[in-house]
Amino acid sequence: MTDPETVVLGVGSPLMGDDGLGVAVVERLRATWEGDDTLALLDGGTWGMRVLPLIESARRLLIVDAIRNGERPGSLIRLDGAQIPRHLHQKLSPHQIELGEVLAVAELRSTIPAELVALGIEPETIELRDRLSETVERSVPELLQAIHAQLEVWGHAKRGAGAAADA
């Protein structure tokens, strides 16, 4: 794959309950968005600085994550551009410090994507467990709708097997 125009980066640890939201959702997106060479769906897990080249190569970055924003657990959260913490001032989840540092480095190097959006769900539990909480799981369809809408705004069209079912 050449450098994609848009990177969807799912982050978090699947072994920490709701913190694994980003990774789980990116996997679900694959069936609907496969075949678009201008779009990369990446499981960023807890990669830290290793995702920097992927972020720097994109014009648009959509981060999918469990986002602590002081809302009711299960609430859909959207952050745009400067609202996304790039330094250690806010901690969205246990792995967020690393992602914040990655974004800060990209910004310092003037390689941060021109369009930056984070979509996620307010977590209920971030603890050692291998699945999402029921509260967060019930909100996943709303998050998927928000992601689909954002990708369509950015000019991506659904192509995979799930495209007809989602229409």
BELVEN-V115856 format. One record per pair of residues at least 6 apart in sequence whose ideal C-beta (glycine too) atoms are under 6 Angstrom apart, sorted by sequence separation. I is the first residue (numbers start at 1). J is the second residue. D is the distance in Angstrom with one decimal. If there is no record, write none. Layout:
BEGIN
i: <I:I>
j: <J:J>
d: <D:D>
END
This chain:
BEGIN
i: <13:14:33:55:106:12:13:44:12:69:125:12:14:124:12:67:11:12:30:124:10:29:124:10:87:86:10:26:85:121:10:26:86:87:86:121:23:86:23:121:68:67:66:119:119:5:6:7:8:9:10:11:13:117:4:84:4:9:81:4:80:25:79:78:22:22:77:21:77:7:19:75:18:46:73:48:52:56:7:51:55:71:73:61:12:49:60:67:69:3:4:5:6:7:8:9:10:11:12:59:66:56:58:59:60:61:62:63:64:65:66:74:73:74:74:76:19:11:60:21:18:18:18:19:17:18:17:16:17:17:18:18:39:18:36:36:35:32:34:33:32:31:31:32:31:32:32:6>
j: <19:20:39:61:112:19:20:51:20:77:133:21:23:133:22:77:22:23:41:135:22:41:136:23:100:100:25:41:100:136:26:43:103:104:104:139:43:107:45:143:92:92:93:146:147:38:39:40:41:42:43:44:46:150:38:118:39:44:116:40:117:64:118:119:64:65:120:66:122:54:66:122:66:95:122:98:102:106:58:102:106:122:124:113:65:102:113:120:122:57:58:59:60:61:62:63:64:65:66:113:120:111:113:114:115:116:117:118:119:120:123:135:135:136:139:142:93:99:154:121:123:124:125:126:125:126:126:126:127:129:132:133:156:136:156:159:159:158:160:160:160:160:161:162:162:163:166:154>
d: <5.1:3.6:6.0:5.8:4.1:4.4:5.7:4.9:4.9:4.9:4.9:5.8:5.2:4.2:4.5:4.2:4.5:5.5:5.8:4.4:3.5:5.5:5.8:4.7:5.9:5.5:5.8:5.2:5.2:5.2:3.2:5.6:4.3:5.6:4.5:4.8:5.2:5.8:5.9:5.6:5.2:5.1:5.2:5.3:5.8:4.4:5.0:4.9:5.0:5.2:5.6:4.4:5.4:6.0:5.7:5.0:5.7:4.5:5.2:4.0:5.6:5.0:4.3:5.5:4.2:4.4:5.1:4.4:5.9:5.8:5.3:4.4:4.8:4.6:5.3:3.9:5.3:5.6:4.1:5.9:5.4:4.3:3.7:4.2:5.9:5.8:5.4:3.8:6.0:4.0:6.0:5.0:4.3:5.3:4.7:5.3:4.6:5.0:5.9:5.7:5.6:4.0:4.9:5.7:4.2:5.1:5.2:4.2:5.8:4.5:4.1:4.3:4.9:5.9:4.4:5.3:5.3:5.8:5.5:5.9:3.5:5.8:5.6:4.7:4.6:5.6:5.6:5.4:5.2:4.4:5.6:5.4:5.2:4.8:5.6:5.8:4.2:5.2:4.0:5.9:4.8:4.9:5.3:3.9:4.0:5.5:5.9:5.6>
END
